[in-house]
């Protein structure tokens, strides 16, 4: 039987929820890992802004006047996209750890490895009925 993935919370929802818990627990390593992952997801949701034409404010070139005139809809990431971004974050943390270890900063390297492990836990599919990390 195929598990119902629709009943599981989205990965970004789980990250935000766990960030709140990590903040309350004062777990600085987990907080740093979750914040970097959430920032990467937010950045991926940004849309490209078209080049501004001659229109705009007469006071500041390239701006648009009016409250809310620059608000744009963000791109909605699929769960697959979010997991791919999270995988790249895990890889970035691991590469950074290797680089820090090469220059003798083993304390920072260990922290980066721990952050990578925190994020990698979100990529593992939980067994039926089990909650995420």
ChimeraX attribute file (.defattr): number of C-alpha atoms within 10 A of each C-alpha:
attribute: neighborCount
match mode: 1-to-1
recipient: residues
	/A:1	3
	/A:2	5
	/A:3	10
	/A:4	8
	/A:5	9
	/A:6	7
	/A:7	7
	/A:8	15
	/A:9	12
	/A:10	13
	/A:11	19
	/A:12	20
	/A:13	12
	/A:14	16
	/A:15	22
	/A:16	15
	/A:17	12
	/A:18	17
	/A:19	20
	/A:20	13
	/A:21	14
	/A:22	17
	/A:23	13
	/A:24	10
	/A:25	11
	/A:26	11
	/A:27	12
	/A:28	12
	/A:29	16
	/A:30	23
	/A:31	22
	/A:32	17
	/A:33	23
	/A:34	25
	/A:35	15
	/A:36	17
	/A:37	23
	/A:38	21
	/A:39	11
	/A:40	16
	/A:41	20
	/A:42	16
	/A:43	12
	/A:44	16
	/A:45	15
	/A:46	13
	/A:47	11
	/A:48	8
	/A:49	8
	/A:50	6
	/A:51	7
	/A:52	11
	/A:53	9
	/A:54	10
	/A:55	11
	/A:56	13
	/A:57	12
	/A:58	11
	/A:59	8
	/A:60	9
	/A:61	12
	/A:62	14
	/A:63	16
	/A:64	15
	/A:65	14
	/A:66	8
	/A:67	7
	/A:68	8
	/A:69	9
	/A:70	11
	/A:71	7
	/A:72	10
	/A:73	9
	/A:74	13
	/A:75	13
	/A:76	12
	/A:77	15
	/A:78	11
	/A:79	12
	/A:80	10
	/A:81	13
	/A:82	22
	/A:83	18
	/A:84	14
	/A:85	18
	/A:86	25
	/A:87	17
	/A:88	14
	/A:89	21
	/A:90	24
	/A:91	16
	/A:92	14
	/A:93	22
	/A:94	20
	/A:95	16
	/A:96	17
	/A:97	23
	/A:98	19
	/A:99	15
	/A:100	17
	/A:101	15
	/A:102	11
	/A:103	9
	/A:104	11
	/A:105	13
	/A:106	15
	/A:107	11
	/A:108	16
	/A:109	22
	/A:110	16
	/A:111	17
	/A:112	24
	/A:113	19
	/A:114	18
	/A:115	24
	/A:116	25
	/A:117	16
	/A:118	18
	/A:119	24
	/A:120	17
	/A:121	13
	/A:122	18
	/A:123	16
	/A:124	10
	/A:125	10
	/A:126	13
	/A:127	9
	/A:128	10
	/A:129	8
	/A:130	9
	/A:131	11
	/A:132	17
	/A:133	14
